[in-house]
Amino acid sequence: MSWFPGAYQTGLGRFLASICEPYLEIFRFIPPLGGIDFSPLVAFFALGIVEKGLLFFLSLIL
């Protein structure tokens, strides 16, 4: 949302932040490099790993 000025002040922006920020806070241990926060990329990567693991586990069960 940082790409859109004023997005945090809208109702949709506050709603999305309330959903996404608790998950992203887990990955905030990575310091921003040059003002760019890479924690969302790490969060997406981690989510992909969990998804692949769950799909593999489900394929074993079914």
MIMARTOR-398650 format. One line per 5 residues: number of its first residue (from 1); their letters; for each residue x, y, z of N, C-alpha, C. Coordinates in steps of 0.02 Angstrom, whole numbers, plus 32768, in hexadecimal, padded with zeros to 4 digits. Layout:
NUM) a) X Y Z X Y Z X Y Z ~ ... .
// end
This chain:
1) mswfp) 8029 7FC5 8000 8000 8000 8000 802B 803F 8000 ~ 806B 8037 800C 8096 8072 800D 809D 8090 7FC7 ~ 808B 806B 7F94 808F 8086 7F50 8057 80B7 7F41 ~ 8022 80B5 7F69 7FE9 80E1 7F5E 7FE4 8113 7F98 ~ 7FF2 8152 7F8A 7FF0 8185 7FBF 7FAB 8188 7FE0 .
6) gayqt) 7FAA 8189 8021 7F6B 818E 8046 7F43 814E 804C ~ 7F5F 8116 8035 7F39 80D7 8037 7F2D 80C0 807F ~ 7F5B 80CF 80AC 7F53 80BA 80F2 7F19 80DE 8114 ~ 7F07 8119 80FB 7ED2 8140 811B 7E8C 812C 8105 ~ 7E86 8101 80D3 7E44 80EB 80BC 7E2C 80B1 80E6 .
11) glgrf) 7DEC 80A4 80E3 7DCF 806B 8107 7DEC 8029 80EF ~ 7DF3 8022 80AD 7E0F 7FE5 8091 7E58 7FDC 80A7 ~ 7E7E 8013 80A8 7EC3 8010 80BD 7ECA 7FFA 8105 ~ 7EA1 8015 8131 7EA3 8002 8178 7E8E 7FB9 8180 ~ 7E5D 7FA2 815A 7E47 7F5D 815D 7E7E 7F2D 8147 .
16) lasic) 7E9E 7F3C 810E 7ED4 7F12 80F6 7F0F 7F11 8125 ~ 7F1F 7F4B 8142 7F57 7F4E 8171 7F48 7F26 81B0 ~ 7F0A 7F26 81C7 7EF9 7F00 8203 7EFE 7EB5 81F7 ~ 7EF6 7EA0 81B9 7EFB 7E58 81A9 7F44 7E45 819B ~ 7F68 7E6D 8175 7FAB 7E5B 815E 7FE3 7E69 8190 .
21) epyle) 7FDD 7E9F 81B5 8014 7EB3 81E1 8026 7E7F 8216 ~ 7FF7 7E5D 8236 800C 7E2A 8268 8039 7DF4 8249 ~ 802A 7DDF 820C 8054 7DAD 81EB 8097 7DCB 81D6 ~ 8096 7E06 81BB 80D5 7E25 81A5 8103 7E37 81DF ~ 80E8 7E45 8219 8111 7E56 8254 8140 7E1D 8266 .
26) ifrfi) 812E 7DDF 8257 8159 7DA6 8264 819B 7DAD 823F ~ 819A 7DCB 8204 81D4 7DD0 81D9 81F6 7E14 81DB ~ 81E4 7E3E 8209 8202 7E80 820E 8248 7E80 822E ~ 8262 7E46 823E 82A6 7E42 8259 82DA 7E52 8223 ~ 82C5 7E52 81E4 82F2 7E63 81AC 82F2 7EAF 81A6 .
31) pplgg) 832C 7ECF 81AF 832E 7F18 81AA 8324 7F2F 8162 ~ 8302 7F66 8158 82F9 7F81 8114 833D 7F94 80F6 ~ 8346 7F84 80B7 8384 7F95 8094 8376 7FCD 8063 ~ 8396 8005 806E 838B 803F 8042 8344 8059 8045 ~ 8322 8051 807D 82DE 8068 8083 82AA 8038 8068 .
36) idfsp) 82C0 7FFE 804F 8291 7FCD 8033 8289 7F95 8065 ~ 824A 7F86 8076 823B 7F51 80A6 8231 7F0F 8080 ~ 825D 7EDF 808C 825A 7E9F 806A 8233 7E6B 8091 ~ 8218 7E7D 80CB 81F4 7E4C 80F3 81B6 7E31 80CF ~ 8191 7E57 80A5 8159 7E39 8081 816F 7E02 8051 .
41) lvaff) 81A9 7E0A 8032 81C2 7DD6 8004 81D2 7D96 802B ~ 81F1 7D9E 8065 8200 7D64 808E 81C0 7D43 80A7 ~ 818E 7D6C 80B7 814E 7D52 80CE 812B 7D2B 8097 ~ 812C 7D43 8059 810F 7D1E 8021 8134 7CDD 8015 ~ 8177 7CDE 801A 819F 7CA2 8011 818E 7C6F 8047 .
46) algiv) 8188 7C85 8085 8177 7C57 80BC 8131 7C3A 80B2 ~ 8102 7C64 809C 80BE 7C4C 808F 80BE 7C17 8058 ~ 80E7 7C21 8025 80ED 7BEF 7FEF 8109 7BAD 8008 ~ 813A 7BB0 8034 8156 7B73 8050 8122 7B4D 8079 ~ 80FC 7B72 80A1 80C8 7B52 80CA 8093 7B34 809C .
51) ekgll) 8080 7B57 8067 804E 7B3D 8039 8066 7AFC 8018 ~ 80A4 7AFC 8001 80C0 7ABF 7FE1 80C2 7A86 8013 ~ 80D5 7A95 8051 80D7 7A61 8084 8093 7A44 8093 ~ 8061 7A70 8098 801D 7A58 80A5 8003 7A2F 806A ~ 8010 7A44 802D 7FFA 7A1E 7FF3 801C 79DA 7FF0 .
56) fflsl) 805C 79D7 8001 807F 7997 8003 8061 796A 8039 ~ 8055 7986 8073 8038 7960 80AA 7FF2 7945 8097 ~ 7FCA 7970 8079 7F88 795A 8064 7F8A 7925 802E ~ 7FBB 7929 8002 7FC1 78F5 7FCE 7FD4 78B2 7FEC ~ 7FF8 78B2 8023 8009 7873 8045 7FCC 7854 8067 .
61) il) 7FA2 787F 8082 7F67 7867 80A6 7F32 784D 8076 ~ 7F27 7872 803F 7EF2 785F 8011 7F10 7832 7FDE .
// end
